[in-house]
Amino acid sequence: MNSHSGPHMNGSYRLLIVDDDAGSRDWLAAFGDRLGYEILLAESGEEALELAERAKPDIVTLDVLLPGLSGLETLKSLHQMHPELPVIMLSGHGPTRTIVESVRQGAVDFLRKPFDPAELEAAFEKALSRGCDPGSAAADPSRALILDSSEKMRAVCEVVDKVADTDITVLIRGESGTGKDLIASMIHTRSGRRNGPFVKVNCAALPAELLESELFGYEKGAFTGAQRRKLGKFEVANNGTIFLDEISEMHPSLQAKLLQVLQDGQFSRLGGESDVSVDARVVAASNRDLEKLVRARGFREDLFYRLNVVTVRIPPLRQRRDEIPVLTAYFLRRYAEEYGKDAPAPSEALCEAFQRYPWPGNVRELENLIKRMVVLGSEQPVLEELSARNRFDVPDDDEGSELDRFMNGEVDHVSLKRIAREAALSAERRLIEKVLHRTRWNRRRAAEILQISYKALLYKMKDAGLADRA
């Protein structure tokens, strides 16, 4: 353990409280004292830095608004002095840009005043557990950011914690880009199989005949070109976990073979005469309505019930907007390091645009936009793209449309023609995007499905702000 991650000689952790407001400082001190912390108090950033160097605290609560050295400046200096020291930022205002900047500078959490005591206690526990748990933020930074940044994702994390250390089959459900692969990885790393392999297979990436050989392997001479035996992914995942992403795209013939593996733990390689036994935990994921597919006979009912033992549902990003600042800061820091560039602090205009945007591509879409912003060294192209996309998106789950406001008596006039046009454009854009996702952005195949010409599709994609996406 480092000098900031274990109890001191008296057996208690040292909590440094930095706040210029005496009432807040006293309340935090009493709260920390009840939890058994040794309390250190500072009224300014300068005093906090001196105490941090001399008294070696284990955790810090730091107010954003301080006289003299600001909270963010103090955070930056603390992080330079002691990179492993967990700092929780506190603020009565908490504009989005401040949250982003706090996380960029190394804060482990950001809480708005007034906060719930249970929320603060949980933040303390999470901060102090960094580096102690193989599934913690130290081992996997994206876990804390994806799973611990909002109430809804903490609920997902609770389910993961309950099922991880079992061999039960798990079905992860959610829209494209919500982070289903991260949840699958977390289930593996928190299980007793963590030292075994974690093998991911995208069931939509290969045609049925290739997917079968990929999953189950083949014997020498099984088909033309099979010059030696090849082990399948199930054998590679023995004593570990196999993650079957986009399971809904698996061909019915393969579904029957997968069902056998789930029931008996056995299968035969292509061209093989004997069964192979494996001990691999199965985690599957889908962004489609599997119940609807079962009713349409597009997915085996018996396989569905075998997979659907425990379901983890990941809400879309538009329903957990409180994560956006933390994710923004994380991706800025990550790609700045990866590409060797400065991570520009996002403007308030960009932060507000991120909060308004409905994020049909979820976390993956946010990540790609941040990556582009870092590479180009400017946020202007991202702002322009968001503005273009927003013209074609219906209001998200948290905001009412103009029609809703009119029906609620909040406005006196509404344009039926404009509402109808925007609804039609939005529906068209969503359908085009859905088909493009399903065809993995094969534009010619998408045009066939939509029964329009290839040229018409390209025009509509450009008009809807989808032309440059991949």
N, C-alpha and C positions, 0 to 999 in steps of 0.2 A: 504493500500500500504506500501511496505517496504521503507527504506530510499533511495533506489536507483531506484525508479520507479515513481517519481512524480516531477513536477516542483518545483524549489526553490522559495524563497520569492519574487524574481523579476519576477517570472512567466515563466522562461525559463529553459530548461534542461541544465545540465552541461556536456560538452563533454571533456573528457581527451584524448589528443592526445600524444601518446608515440612513438617518432621516432627520431633517431639520425641524420637523413638527414634533413638539414635546408630547402631545397627546398620542400620536401614532407610535412614537418611539416607546412610550411607557406601555401602551397596549401590547405591542409586539414583544417587549421584554417580559411582561407578565405571561404572555402566551408561551413564549419559548421556555420560560422558567418552569411552567406547569408540565412541559414535555420533557424536562430534565436537561435542558441545554445550559451550558455555562455562557452567560450573556456578556457581550462586549458592545459598547455604545459609542456612536460617532455622530456628530451633528453636521459634518461637512465632508466633502470628498477628500480634502487634504488630510483631515484627521483620520478618515477611514484608511487611507494608504499607509499612514504611519502605524496605525494599529495592526493592519494586515501584515506588515513587515515584522513587527515586534512580537505580536501575540499569536501569530499563526492560526487564524480561525479555520474551521472546517466547512463553514457555509456562510454566505452573506445575503442579507436582504438589502437592496439598494434602491432608494427613492430616485425617481427620474429628475425631479425638480429640486435642485440643491443650490444654496448660495455659493458663489465663487466657482469652483470646479463643478461642472454639471455632472449629473448621474451617468450620462453616456461617456463623458471623458474619464470619469472615475472607473467605470467598467473597463474601458480600454486599457487603462494603466494597471488595474488589478489583473487583467488577463495577461498582460505582458510580464508582470511580476511573477504570477503563479497561474500558469495556463490550466492547471487541473482544479483550481478552486471554483466550486459551483456558486454562481451568483444568480439570485432570483430578483428580477426587476419589479418594482412596485410603482404604480402611478394612479392618481385620481382621474387622469384624463385619457392617456393611452391612445393617441392617434396612431393609425396604422403604420405610418412611416417610422415612428419611434419604436414600435414593436419589431419591425423588420431590422432596423439598425441595431437594436439591442441583441437580437439573435446573431446578427452578423458579427458583432463584437464579442460573442462568446457566452451570452447569458443562457442559462439552462431553462429558464421559464420567465414568463411575464404575467403578472397578476394585476388586475384593476381593483382599486379601492372603491367602495368597501368590499372586502372579500369574505367568503365563508370560511370559518375556522377549519372545517374539514378539508376545504380546498387548499388552504395554506399548509396544513399538516401533510397532505398528500404530496404537495410540491417539495416539502422538506425531505420526505422519505425517498422520492424519486431522485432528487439531487444527490443525496448521500449514497444511494445505491449504485451510482454510476461506476462502472468498472468492476463491480462485484458479481454481476450476473452475466452468464454467457449470452443472454438475450437482451442485455441492457444497451443503453445508448453508446457506451464505450465500445462494445463489440459490434454493434450495428447502429450507426447514427440515424439511419432512416427510421428505425423502430420508434425512437422517442418522438421524431418529427411527424411520422405518419400516424402512429397509434396513440400518442399521448397528448396531442395538441388540441383536442376537442372532446367534449363530453360524449358525443356519439361514437367517436373512435375509441375512447376509453372503454365504452361498453363492448365494442368489438374485441378489445384486448382482454377483457374479462372472460369472454367465451373462449378465446384462444388459450388463455392460461388454464382453463378448466379441462380442455380436451387435449392439450398438447402432449402431456405425458401419459398418453394412452395409445393404443394401436387402432383406435376407432377411425373409420373412414369419414372424411370431412368433405363437404361440398361448399365451395366458396362462390357466392353469387354477387354480382354487381355489374354496373356498366363498364364498358371498355375504358381503361385508363385510371381506374379507381385504386389500383394497387393490390390486386388479387395475388400476384406473384410474391409480393412482399409478405402478405399474410401467410401464404403457403410456406415461405422460407422461415417465418417466425415459428410456425407450428413445428417445423423440423428442429430448429435450433433450441427450442425449449422442451424437446422430448428426450426420452432415453436413447433415441437413435441419433443424437446430435453428432456423434463421432463417426457415423456411417455416411454414405453418399446421399446427396440431394440431387435428384435427376429430374430435369424439366423437359417435357415434351409438349410441343404445340400441335394439337390434333388437327388444326386447320391449315398447317403449313405444308402438308404433304398429301398427295393422292392416296387412296385407300391401300393400294398394293405396296407402296413404299412405306406407308405408316406401319403396316403389319410387320414388315421385316425390321423396321426401326424399333418397334416395341418388343417383338418376340425373337428376333434374330433368325438366322437360317443356317442350314447345313451345307457343306461343300457339295456342289452339283445340284442344289435345289432348283436352280434356274440358270439360264445362260449368263455367264459372267460371275457366278458364285464359285470362285476358285478356292475358297477356304471357309471354314466355319466362322460365323460372326455372332457374337453375343448381342442380345437385344437389351433395350433400356431396362426392362424388368430385372434381368440378371445383373446388370450393372448396379441397380438400386438395391440389391440384396443386403439385408440388415440396415437399410436406410429408408428413404422416402422417395416415392416417385410422384411427381406433380403433373397431372394431365390437364393442361390448359385448353380452353375452348372444347371441352368434352362433347358439347352438343354437335360439333361438326364431324364426329367420328362416324364412319360408314356402318350401317346396321350389321354387316357381316363381322366386323371387328368388335362391335358391341357384344356379340354373343361370346366371343373369345375372351373379352375382358371380364364378362360376367363369370366365366369359369375360373379365372384367376382370383377374383374376389371371393368366390365360394370355396375353392379348393386349394388355392395357392399353387396351382399347377397349370402348365401350358406346354405346347409342343412348338419347337422351332419349325420354320418353313422347311419342308423336306425331311423333317425328323420323324422317327418311328417311336420314340419313347417320350414320356412326359418329363418336364423339368420342374423341380420344386423351387420356389422362391419365398423369401420372407421380406416383403417390401410393403411398407405402409402406403396406402393410396390416398392422395389428396387431389380432388378434381375442382375445376372452376368453369363457370359459364356466365356469359353476359346475356343469354337468351332465356325465354320463358320455357323451361323444360316441361312443366305441366302441360302447356299448350302443345308442345312438340309430341308429348306422349299421346295426347288426345288425337293428334293428326297422324299418328303412327310413324312419326319421324324419329322417335327415340323409344327404345325398349322400356316398357313399364317396369319389368323385373329389375333391370339395371338401374333405373332411376331410384327405386326403393333401396337398392343395395348401396348406392352412392349417397343418398339423402339421409344418412343416419344422424349426422349433426350438420346443420346449415349455419354458415357464417355469412351474414348479409352486410355488404359494405355500402354505406350510403354514398350518393354522388357528392362531388365537391361543392355543388351549389347549395347543399343542405348542411354543410359544415364550413361555412365561410371563415370562422374564427381560426381555421388552420392556415388560411392563405398567407398571412404575414410571415408565419414561421417557415412555411414551405418556400416562400419567395426568398427569404434570407438564406435558407439552407442551399437552395439551388444556385443562388448567386455566389456563395462561398465555394461550393463544390466545383462549378465550372470556371470560376476565376483561377482556382488552383490548377485545374486540369489543363486549361489553355494558356496558363501563364500570363493572365491579364488582370487588370484592376477590376474589382467588382463595384460598379457604380451604384451608389445609393439611389433607389428609385424615388422619383418625385412624388409629391402628394397626389398629383394628377394621375399618375400611373397606379398608385395604390388604390385610389378611388375607382379607377376603371376596372381594376382586378375585382373589386368588391361588387361592381355592378354586373359584370359579365357572367353569363349563366354556365360557362365551362362545360360544353357538351362533350369535350374530350377529357374532362376531369384532370387528375393530377398530371397525367402524361402530357396533356396540352399545355398546362402551366410550365412544366419542366422544359418543353421544347421552346416556348416563348422566351423563357429566361436564358436558355442556352443561346438563342439568337441574339438576345440583347447583349450578352457578354462578348460574343464573337464580333459583333458589329461595333461594340463600344458605344452604343447609343440606344436609348429607349424609344426614340421617335418612330421607327418602323413598327415597333410593337404597339404603340399607342394608335397609330393609323390603322393597323390591321384590326385591332379590337373595335375601333370605331366602325369600320366597314362591316365586321361580323355582326355587331350589335343591331345594325339596321334590319337584319333578317332573323333575329331571334325573338321569340315570345318572351315576356317577362318570366323570371325564374320563380321557384316555389316560394320565395320570401317577399316578393314584391307584387303588388296588384297591377293589372293592366289598366289602360285608360277606360276600357269598358267596365272593369270592376269598380273603378273609382266613380264612374257615372252611375252605376247601379246602386252604389252605396251613398249617393247624394253628395259626393265630395266635389264634383264638378258639374256645371250646368249644361255643357254642350259636349257632343261626341260625334265624330264623323263616321258614319256607317261605311262610306266608300273606303276611307282610309283603313278602318279596322278590318274590313274584308280583305283588302289588298295585303296588309301586313300579315294577316293570318294565313293567307294563301302562300305568300313568299316564305313565311316561316315553316309551314308544313312541307313545302317543296324542298327547302334547304335541308331540313331534318331527314327527309326521305333520301335525298341524294347522298347525304353524308353517311346514313346508315348502310346504304347499298355499297358505297365505296369502302366502308369498313369491312363489310362482309366479303367483298371481292379482293380485299387487301390492296385497295387502290388500283385495281386493274380497270382502267377507264373504259376500255372497249367492252369488257364483260359487263360492267355496270350499265353501259348504254343499252346493251341487249336486254338486260333485266328490266330496265325502265322503259323499254320499247320506244326509244328515241334515237336519233342519229348521233354518231360520235361527236360531230361538230356541234350539235345542239347541246350535248352534255358539257363540252368544254366551255361553251358560252355561258351556260347556267352556273357552272362551277365558278367562273370568273365573277359573274354577277353576284354570287352569294358569298364571295370571299373565301372560296375553297380551292382556288386554282393553285396556290403555292404550297398547300399542305401535302404531306406524304405519310 
